Amino acid sequence: MAVPHEQSRAVGQRIAAARQRAGLSIRDLAKRIGWPRDTMVNYELGRRAITIERLQIIADTLGVPPAALLLENSQLADVLSRLSTDPSLLAHVRFFLDTLQDDMPADPFSAM
C-alpha cells in the first residue's frame, strides 16, 4: 500500500497527463478553474493532498471522470473515460458483460 504522499504524487501525475492530453498548460488549467497557478503545481507534484471536491472540479474542467484520475491502471482509466462519454458504448459493454455472466456456470469445474 502506498504512503499518502506517494498517492498524492501519483494522482498529481495523472492530473498532469490529462491536462497535457487536453492541450493545456498548468497556467491555462488554473485560469479556467480560477485558482492560482501555484495551487495546480502543488497538486500535480503531490506536494498538497487534493480533496474530492477539488478533484471533481479539475476532472470536470478536463472532461474526464474523477475516478479516471484515481485509477492506477491507465488502460482501465481510458476505458472508464470512453464509457463515461458514450452512452451507446456503455450499453454495449453492459450487454456484453451481462451475456458473459449469464453463460458462466456458478461452478466452472462442475461441468468437467
N, C-alpha and C positions, 0 to 999 in steps of 0.2 A: 504494500500500500504506500502510495506516495505521500510525502510530508506536505502540509498545506502550501508552503512556499513553492514547491515543485508543481503542485496543481495549479496555482495562480499563474505560474510561468507557462505551463502547457496551455491553459485557456488563453492566455495573452498571445501566445504564438498562433493559435487557431484564429483569434480575432484579427491579428496582423495578416495572416494568409487570406482570410475572407475579404479584408479591406483591400488588399492588393489585387485580388481577383475582380473586385468591383472597380478597380482603376482609380482608387482614392489614395491620397496621401494622408498621413496622420492629421495634418492640419485641416485638410478637407473634411475628414470624418468628424473631427472635433467641432468644426464650424457648423456642419449640418446639424449636429446634436445640440450645439450651444454650450459646449464645455470648453475649458482651457485645453490647449494642446498638451500641456504637461500631464493633465489627467489621463489622456489617452496613452501617452508614452508610458506612464506608470502602470497602467493596466496591461499594455502589450508586453512590457518587460517583466511582469509579475511582481513588481515592487509593491503593488497595492492590491489587496483582495477585492474582488468585484461582487456586488450584491446581485441578486436575481433580477431586481428591478432595473438596474443599470445594464445588465447583460441583455435583458429584453429590449431596451432602448437601442443598444448597439446592433443587435440582431435585426430588429425592425428596419433600422437605417440601412443596413447592408443587404436586406432582403433575404435573410436566411432564418431558419427556425433556431431559436435559442439552444435547443438540445444539440444541434449540429456543432455548436461551439464547445459543448461539454464532452462530446464523444471522442475517445482516443482513436478509434478506428476510423480513418479518413474515408474508406470506402463506404462504411455504414453511414457516416455523416453525409456523404454525397447522395446516397440513396434516399436518406431522410429528406434532404433538401429538395430533391427532384419530386418525391412523393407529395411534399407539402405544397408544391406549386402546380401540380397537375392532378386534379380530382379524377380524371378518367384513368390515369396510370395507377392511382391508388386503388380504384375499383378493380382493375385487372389483377393487381398484386394480391388484394384481399381474396378475390375469387380463386386465384392460383393456390394460395396458402390454405384456404378452406378445402379445396379439392384434394390437396396433398394430405391434409389431416383426415379427411373422410376415407381415403384409400388405405391409410396405415392401420394395421391391426393394433389392438391395445397392447398385445404382447407379440412383438415381431418374431420371436422364436417359437411361438406356439404353432405356426404353420409348417414347421420343419418336421 
